[in-house]
Amino acid sequence: MRDIPRADHDFEFVGGSVALDFANTLGGMHTAPTHEHLVEYRDLVEFGRSAATLSRPESRRLMEEGARQPARAAAALRRAIALREAIWRVFDAFATSERAAAADLATIQEEELAALKHGRFEQSGSDVAYQWSDELTLDRPLWDIARAAAELLRSKGDLSRVRECGSTTCEWLFIDKSRNHSRRWCDMNDCGNTAKVRRYRQRTRASKTKASR
């Protein structure tokens, strides 16, 4: 893995899909990241708990199992990061009107198929819901992420609204669900405000330059 500083803040959920939120666990640019959320296996489990794809009891059991089987936990983390990077490259390609790499699409498909082996439909009255098995293998945190990525690929409306943050220092992804489809920033309070401050300073410098002439 690249030597990237550990993130000093909690996970952020601004993507509109758990798959995109997972892609956004690498800070800044994927080509030149500023911080990493997924440093060890327990970080992967904590993402699932924070995203509500894992319950607290499930998270606790997975962390205990990861501590008992560190080699397998490390392998699960490597798979998770490989999936994350494939998700980012695929949806960044859609966001920038490029063609997604076949290998990255195959990674998402393979992880979804692996996850679906643990799923089942359950009926409650007149409703049918999709449920995961009670089995807790160390790759459990990947199941919802892989399924969400595959479902986003199969969608029509949401896929066409995937965007990349407009900041020059951020490549986070999100689904633009704004009324007029004009959202530019992953987070208006972060990248959006930074851009506003930059534009203000540029206008101020330009005004001072004109006044000095």
Phi, psi and chi 1 to 4 in degrees:
 res  aa     phi    psi   chi1   chi2   chi3   chi4
   1 MET       -  154.1  -66.3 -177.6 -167.6      -
   2 ARG   -69.6  150.1  -66.8  170.0  -71.8 -175.5
   3 ASP   -85.5   91.0 -174.2   16.3      -      -
   4 ILE  -118.9  136.3  -54.0  166.7      -      -
   5 PRO   -58.6  144.7  -22.4   32.7      -      -
   6 ARG   -68.1  141.5  175.4 -173.6  -81.1  -83.5
   7 ALA   -62.3  141.1      -      -      -      -
   8 ASP  -104.9   19.9   60.9   -1.2      -      -
   9 HIS  -143.1  167.7   55.8  -83.2      -      -
  10 ASP   -70.9  166.7  -66.3  -23.7      -      -
  11 PHE   -60.8  148.4  -66.1  105.4      -      -
  12 GLU  -117.5  140.6  -62.9  179.6   58.2      -
  13 PHE  -122.2   86.9  -63.5   91.0      -      -
  14 VAL  -124.3    2.0  -61.8      -      -      -
  15 GLY   -81.6  -22.5      -      -      -      -
  16 GLY    84.0   -2.0      -      -      -      -
  17 SER  -152.6  138.8  161.8      -      -      -
  18 VAL   -63.2  -26.6   70.5      -      -      -
  19 ALA   -66.4  -43.9      -      -      -      -
  20 LEU   -71.7  -37.1  -59.8 -173.7      -      -
  21 ASP   -59.8  -37.8  -71.4  -34.2      -      -
  22 PHE   -68.0  -41.2 -171.1   63.3      -      -
  23 ALA   -59.8  -29.7      -      -      -      -
  24 ASN   -85.4   10.8  -64.8  -18.2      -      -
  25 THR   -78.5   -2.6   56.6      -      -      -
  26 LEU  -104.3  123.9 -169.6   65.4      -      -
  27 GLY   -82.4  149.4      -      -      -      -
  28 GLY    75.3 -129.2      -      -      -      -
  29 MET   -99.1  139.1  -46.0  -78.0  -76.9      -
  30 HIS   -67.2  -25.2  -85.4 -113.4      -      -
  31 THR   -80.6  -22.9   50.4      -      -      -
  32 ALA  -148.4   72.0      -      -      -      -
  33 PRO   -67.9  148.6   23.2  -32.5      -      -
  34 THR   -99.1  -25.1   56.3      -      -      -
  35 HIS  -160.5  158.9   56.5  -92.2      -      -
  36 GLU  -127.3  128.3  169.9   67.4   89.2      -
  37 HIS   -85.4  -30.3  -82.4  -78.3      -      -
  38 LEU  -100.0   79.7  -55.6 -179.7      -      -
  39 VAL   -93.8  -35.7  176.6      -      -      -
  40 GLU  -140.1  169.6   51.6 -171.7  -34.9      -
  41 TYR   -57.9  -38.0  179.2   73.7      -      -
  42 ARG   -62.3  -26.5   63.4 -176.3  -60.6  109.0
  43 ASP   -67.1  -38.5  -60.5  -36.9      -      -
  44 LEU   -63.0  -43.6  176.6   61.4      -      -
  45 VAL   -65.0  -40.7  176.0      -      -      -
  46 GLU   -64.8  -34.3 -178.4   58.9   26.6      -
  47 PHE   -60.6  -46.4  173.7   84.2      -      -
  48 GLY   -61.2  -40.1      -      -      -      -
  49 ARG   -66.3  -43.2 -168.8 -163.5   65.5   75.5
  50 SER   -66.2  -32.9  -61.1      -      -      -
  51 ALA   -83.9   -3.6      -      -      -      -
  52 ALA    66.3   24.3      -      -      -      -
  53 THR   -92.4  -11.8   59.4      -      -      -
  54 LEU  -128.0  139.5  -65.1  172.4      -      -
  55 SER   -80.3  167.2   66.6      -      -      -
  56 ARG   -61.2  -44.9  -75.1 -175.5  179.4  -83.4
  57 PRO   -61.3  -39.9  -26.2   36.9      -      -
  58 GLU   -63.7  -43.2  -72.6  173.2  -29.7      -
  59 SER   -60.6  -44.5  -61.1      -      -      -
  60 ARG   -62.1  -44.9 -175.3  170.5   56.6 -106.0
  61 ARG   -64.3  -39.5  -72.6  167.5   56.3 -165.2
  62 LEU   -66.7  -39.5  -76.2  168.9      -      -
  63 MET   -65.6  -38.8  -73.1 -172.8 -176.6      -
  64 GLU   -65.7  -41.7  -69.1  170.9   -7.7      -
  65 GLU   -67.9  -37.9 -170.8   62.4   23.0      -
  66 GLY   -63.2  -36.4      -      -      -      -
  67 ALA   -68.1  -33.7      -      -      -      -
  68 ARG   -75.5  -28.9  -77.3 -167.7  -67.4  -92.1
  69 GLN  -126.0   69.4  -58.6 -171.3   64.9      -
  70 PRO   -60.5  -35.4   20.8  -32.6      -      -
  71 ALA   -66.4  -43.4      -      -      -      -
  72 ARG   -69.4  -34.9  -69.8 -173.2  177.3 -177.0
  73 ALA   -65.1  -41.2      -      -      -      -
  74 ALA   -64.3  -37.8      -      -      -      -
  75 ALA   -65.8  -39.5      -      -      -      -
  76 ALA   -63.9  -38.8      -      -      -      -
  77 LEU   -65.2  -41.0  178.8   61.7      -      -
  78 ARG   -62.9  -40.6  -72.7 -167.2  -65.4  -88.9
  79 ARG   -62.0  -41.1  -88.6  178.3   60.8 -169.1
  80 ALA   -62.2  -43.9      -      -      -      -
  81 ILE   -68.8  -37.7  -69.1  176.7      -      -
  82 ALA   -62.5  -41.4      -      -      -      -
  83 LEU   -65.1  -43.4  174.9   60.2      -      -
  84 ARG   -57.6  -46.9  178.9 -173.5   67.9 -175.6
  85 GLU   -67.0  -36.0  -64.5  -54.0  -62.5      -
  86 ALA   -64.8  -43.3      -      -      -      -
  87 ILE   -60.4  -45.9  -70.5  171.8      -      -
  88 TRP   -62.2  -47.4 -178.2   81.3      -      -
  89 ARG   -63.1  -41.0  -72.5 -169.8  -64.5  -95.5
  90 VAL   -64.4  -50.9  163.7      -      -      -
  91 PHE   -78.0  -25.0  -69.6  104.7      -      -
  92 ASP   -66.4  -36.3 -173.0   69.4      -      -
  93 ALA   -62.5  -44.3      -      -      -      -
  94 PHE   -64.7  -39.2  -81.1   98.3      -      -
  95 ALA   -65.8  -29.0      -      -      -      -
  96 THR  -108.5   16.1   55.7      -      -      -
  97 SER    59.7   36.5  -59.6      -      -      -
  98 GLU  -105.7  176.1  -60.1  -69.8  -20.7      -
  99 ARG   -96.9  127.9 -171.6  173.7 -177.2   83.5
 100 ALA   -70.5  144.8      -      -      -      -
 101 ALA   -71.4  137.7      -      -      -      -
 102 ALA   -60.2  -36.7      -      -      -      -
 103 ALA   -64.8  -37.5      -      -      -      -
 104 ASP   -70.9  -39.9  -69.1  -31.3      -      -
 105 LEU   -62.0  -38.2  -69.0  168.9      -      -
 106 ALA   -66.3  -36.8      -      -      -      -
 107 THR   -61.0  -45.5  -64.9      -      -      -
 108 ILE   -63.1  -43.1  -66.2  172.7      -      -
 109 GLN   -63.5  -43.3 -178.5 -177.3   25.2      -
 110 GLU   -62.8  -41.4  -71.1  165.4    5.6      -
 111 GLU   -71.1  -34.2  -72.1  -65.7   -7.6      -
 112 GLU   -66.1  -44.1 -175.3 -160.5   23.7      -
 113 LEU   -62.2  -39.3  -69.6  173.7      -      -
 114 ALA   -63.2  -39.9      -      -      -      -
 115 ALA   -68.7  -41.8      -      -      -      -
 116 LEU   -64.9  -18.0  -68.9  178.7      -      -
 117 LYS   -63.9  -19.8  -65.4  176.3 -178.1  177.9
 118 HIS  -104.2    7.4  -55.3  -81.7      -      -
 119 GLY  -107.4  161.6      -      -      -      -
 120 ARG  -158.7  156.3   62.8 -176.9 -176.0  -85.0
 121 PHE   -91.1  138.1  -74.2  109.1      -      -
 122 GLU  -128.8  136.2  -71.3 -171.3   -5.2      -
 123 GLN  -100.5  136.7 -176.9  172.7   -5.3      -
 124 SER  -132.8  102.6  177.1      -      -      -
 125 GLY    67.0 -124.2      -      -      -      -
 126 SER   -95.1    1.8   58.9      -      -      -
 127 ASP  -104.8  149.0  -64.1  -33.7      -      -
 128 VAL  -124.5  129.7  175.5      -      -      -
 129 ALA  -126.5  152.0      -      -      -      -
 130 TYR   -89.6  128.2 -164.0   84.1      -      -
 131 GLN  -128.8  146.0  -58.4  -72.1  -19.3      -
 132 TRP   -84.4  153.9  -63.0  118.2      -      -
 133 SER   -67.8  164.9   71.2      -      -      -
 134 ASP   -78.5   -6.0  -65.3  -30.1      -      -
 135 GLU   -65.0  132.8 -179.0 -176.5   13.7      -
 136 LEU  -117.3   81.8  -84.9 -179.0      -      -
 137 THR   -82.4  161.9   56.3      -      -      -
 138 LEU   -66.4  -16.6  -70.7  172.4      -      -
 139 ASP   -89.5    8.0   65.7  -12.7      -      -
 140 ARG   -52.8  -38.5  171.2   64.6  179.3   84.2
 141 PRO   -61.1  -20.0  -26.2   37.1      -      -
 142 LEU   -82.3  -19.4  -55.6 -174.0      -      -
 143 TRP   -60.2  -51.9  -59.3   -7.6      -      -
 144 ASP   -67.2  -34.7  -72.7  -82.6      -      -
 145 ILE   -65.7  -48.1  -63.8  164.4      -      -
 146 ALA   -63.5  -42.1      -      -      -      -
 147 ARG   -65.2  -40.9 -171.7  165.8 -176.7 -120.2
 148 ALA   -64.5  -40.4      -      -      -      -
 149 ALA   -63.7  -43.9      -      -      -      -
 150 ALA   -66.2  -40.3      -      -      -      -
 151 GLU   -65.5  -36.4  -72.3  179.7  -17.4      -
 152 LEU   -66.7  -37.7 -176.4   52.8      -      -
 153 LEU   -64.1  -35.3  -80.0  173.1      -      -
 154 ARG   -81.8  -13.8  -70.9 -170.0  -71.6  -96.0
 155 SER   -75.1  161.8   71.8      -      -      -
 156 LYS  -105.7  -55.3  -66.9 -176.9  179.3  178.5
 157 GLY   -65.1  -52.7      -      -      -      -
 158 ASP   -65.7  -38.7  -78.3   -8.6      -      -
 159 LEU   -61.5  -38.6 -178.2   59.1      -      -
 160 SER   -72.9  -11.1   66.4      -      -      -
 161 ARG  -107.6   10.3  -68.1 -166.3  -70.5  -89.5
 162 VAL   -70.5  130.1  173.2      -      -      -
 163 ARG  -128.5  158.4  -55.8  -78.3 -174.7  -92.1
 164 GLU  -104.8  141.2 -177.6 -172.7  -75.5      -
 165 CYS   -51.4  139.5 -178.0      -      -      -
 166 GLY   -78.4   -3.2      -      -      -      -
 167 SER   -70.1  148.5  170.0      -      -      -
 168 THR   -79.8   -5.1   57.1      -      -      -
 169 THR  -121.1   15.2   59.4      -      -      -
 170 CYS  -142.8  135.6  177.4      -      -      -
 171 GLU  -121.6   27.7  -68.9  177.3  -30.1      -
 172 TRP   -67.0  152.8  -81.6   16.2      -      -
 173 LEU  -112.3  152.8  -59.6  170.8      -      -
 174 PHE  -158.4  160.7   58.7   86.7      -      -
 175 ILE   -93.8  123.4  -60.1  171.4      -      -
 176 ASP   -80.4  101.5 -179.5    5.2      -      -
 177 LYS  -106.8   16.6  -64.5 -176.6  178.9 -179.8
 178 SER   -67.7  156.4   62.7      -      -      -
 179 ARG   -58.9  -43.0 -176.0  172.4  -61.3  177.7
 180 ASN  -105.3   16.8   57.7   -4.9      -      -
 181 HIS    53.9   48.3  -52.4  -50.9      -      -
 182 SER  -120.7   12.4   59.8      -      -      -
 183 ARG   -64.3  132.6  179.0  178.4  167.5 -171.9
 184 ARG  -112.6  -25.1  -65.7 -176.8   59.7 -165.0
 185 TRP  -115.7  149.6  -43.4  108.4      -      -
 186 CYS   -63.1  -38.3   61.9      -      -      -
 187 ASP  -149.3  118.2 -173.3  -14.9      -      -
 188 MET   -61.9  -31.1 -170.2   60.4 -155.4      -
 189 ASN   -76.8  -10.4  -66.8  -36.1      -      -
 190 ASP  -115.3  -87.9 -169.6  -15.3      -      -
 191 CYS   -63.3  -36.2  -71.6      -      -      -
 192 GLY   -62.8  -47.2      -      -      -      -
 193 ASN   -66.3  -37.6  -83.7  -15.7      -      -
 194 THR   -60.2  -42.2  -60.7      -      -      -
 195 ALA   -66.5  -39.0      -      -      -      -
 196 LYS   -63.4  -43.2  -72.9  171.4   65.1  177.1
 197 VAL   -63.4  -41.7  169.6      -      -      -
 198 ARG   -62.8  -44.7 -174.7 -177.1  -58.9  115.3
 199 ARG   -63.7  -38.6  -71.3 -164.0  -61.0  -89.6
 200 TYR   -62.3  -45.0  172.2   77.1      -      -
 201 ARG   -64.6  -37.2  -71.1  174.7  176.4  170.0
 202 GLN   -65.3  -42.1  -71.5  171.1  -15.8      -
 203 ARG   -65.3  -39.3  -71.8 -164.5  -59.6  -91.4
 204 THR   -64.1  -43.6  -59.1      -      -      -
 205 ARG   -64.3  -39.7  -76.8 -163.4  -63.8  -91.9
 206 ALA   -65.0  -40.4      -      -      -      -
 207 SER   -64.4  -42.1  -62.2      -      -      -
 208 LYS   -66.0  -37.0  -71.8 -179.5  178.3  177.6
 209 THR   -64.4  -43.7  -60.5      -      -      -
 210 LYS   -65.0  -40.7  -71.1 -178.8 -179.9  179.2
 211 ALA   -66.6  -27.7      -      -      -      -
 212 SER   -82.7  -10.1   64.6      -      -      -
 213 ARG   -79.4      -  -70.2  174.8 -179.5  173.4
